[in-house]
Amino acid sequence: MTAQLYSQARKIRYDLAYRKRSIHGPKKLRPMPEEVSYDHDADLIRIRVWGDDPIEDWISSRRQVVRLHETHGTSMLLVDVREQESAPAVLDIFDFAEDWPQDIRAAILVGENTVDDIAFLETAAINRGKEMRLFYDEGEALGWLGK
């Protein structure tokens, strides 16, 4: 019963989001406020995030991370969200943590704008046995990643 209610709540949330976009006309293309890259020198994947960052961008970045992980064989990820201004809804973050790849270790550099949202992501991921931790200092984050 709980899974059924959860599924219905997700559908309602997505329906409302679709209606909100439809009321304001066609969805405008915008640049993705994320940059995903492989750092050959450090042998890790980097993500830099700025501005408003909806769940669709998080999911797209996760796909890119998985591809880079498969291509380069690294399981270390450094995410810089210090310039992020907003994060997805809590339920979206919960789902994102659940779907995070088990074999990718993520260190997340946080700023003041979204620290609570990212702390929730960290907690949800850790509760599912994923290696994810937030940091305020890049040196500490790299140290935790073993770099």
C-alpha positions in Angstrom: 0.0 0.0 0.0 2.8 2.4 0.9 4.6 1.8 -2.4 1.3 2.5 -4.3 0.7 5.8 -2.5 4.4 6.8 -3.1 4.0 6.0 -6.8 0.8 8.0 -7.0 2.4 11.0 -5.2 5.3 11.0 -7.7 2.8 10.9 -10.6 0.9 13.8 -9.2 4.1 15.8 -8.7 5.2 15.2 -12.3 1.7 16.1 -13.6 1.7 19.4 -11.7 5.2 20.2 -12.9 4.1 19.5 -16.5 1.0 21.7 -16.1 3.0 24.5 -14.7 5.3 24.4 -17.7 2.4 24.1 -20.1 0.6 27.2 -18.7 3.6 29.4 -19.5 3.9 28.2 -23.1 6.5 25.9 -24.6 9.5 25.0 -22.5 12.4 27.3 -23.4 15.8 25.7 -24.0 18.3 26.8 -21.5 21.9 25.9 -20.9 22.4 23.2 -18.4 23.8 24.7 -15.2 26.2 21.8 -14.8 29.5 20.9 -16.3 30.7 17.3 -16.1 34.3 16.4 -17.0 37.0 13.8 -16.5 40.2 15.1 -14.9 43.0 13.0 -16.3 45.7 14.3 -14.0 43.8 13.5 -10.8 42.0 10.5 -12.3 38.6 11.6 -11.1 35.3 12.9 -12.5 34.4 16.5 -11.7 31.0 18.2 -11.8 30.6 21.9 -11.3 27.1 23.2 -10.7 25.8 26.8 -10.7 22.4 28.6 -10.6 19.1 26.8 -10.4 19.6 23.1 -10.8 16.4 21.0 -11.4 16.3 17.2 -11.0 16.4 16.6 -14.8 19.9 18.1 -14.8 21.0 16.0 -11.8 19.8 12.8 -13.7 21.5 13.9 -16.9 24.8 14.5 -15.0 24.5 11.1 -13.3 24.2 9.4 -16.7 27.4 11.3 -17.8 29.2 10.2 -14.6 28.3 6.6 -15.3 29.6 6.8 -18.9 32.8 8.5 -17.7 33.2 5.8 -15.0 32.8 3.1 -17.6 35.2 4.8 -20.0 38.0 5.7 -17.7 37.6 3.2 -14.9 37.6 5.8 -12.1 35.1 5.6 -9.3 36.0 8.9 -7.7 33.7 12.0 -8.2 34.2 15.5 -7.0 31.0 17.7 -7.2 31.2 21.4 -6.6 27.8 22.9 -5.8 29.1 26.0 -4.1 27.6 28.2 -6.8 24.3 26.3 -6.8 21.3 28.6 -6.0 18.5 26.0 -5.7 18.1 22.2 -5.5 15.3 19.9 -6.5 12.4 19.0 -4.3 13.1 16.7 -1.3 11.3 13.7 -2.8 13.3 14.1 -6.0 16.5 14.2 -4.0 15.4 11.1 -2.1 14.8 9.2 -5.3 18.1 10.4 -6.8 20.0 9.1 -3.7 18.3 5.7 -4.1 19.3 5.4 -7.7 22.9 6.6 -7.2 25.5 4.0 -8.5 26.8 1.9 -5.6 30.4 1.9 -6.9 30.9 5.6 -7.4 32.3 7.5 -4.4 31.2 11.1 -4.3 32.7 14.1 -2.4 30.4 17.1 -2.6 31.7 20.7 -2.0 28.9 22.7 -0.6 28.2 26.4 -0.2 25.6 28.1 2.0 22.7 28.2 -0.5 21.9 24.5 -0.7 23.8 22.9 2.2 20.6 21.5 3.8 19.4 19.9 0.5 22.8 18.4 -0.1 23.1 17.2 3.5 19.7 15.4 2.9 21.2 13.8 -0.2 24.2 12.7 1.7 22.1 11.1 4.5 19.7 9.4 2.0 22.7 8.0 0.1 24.6 6.8 3.2 21.4 5.1 4.5 21.4 3.1 1.3 25.1 2.1 1.6 26.5 4.6 -0.9 29.7 6.4 -0.4 28.9 10.1 -0.4 30.1 12.9 1.8 29.8 16.7 1.8 32.7 19.1 2.5 33.4 22.8 2.7 37.1 22.4 1.8 38.3 21.0 -1.6 41.5 19.7 0.0 39.6 17.7 2.5 37.3 16.4 -0.2 40.2 15.3 -2.3 41.8 13.7 0.7 38.7 11.6 1.4 38.7 10.5 -2.2 42.3 9.4 -1.8 43.7 12.0 -4.2 
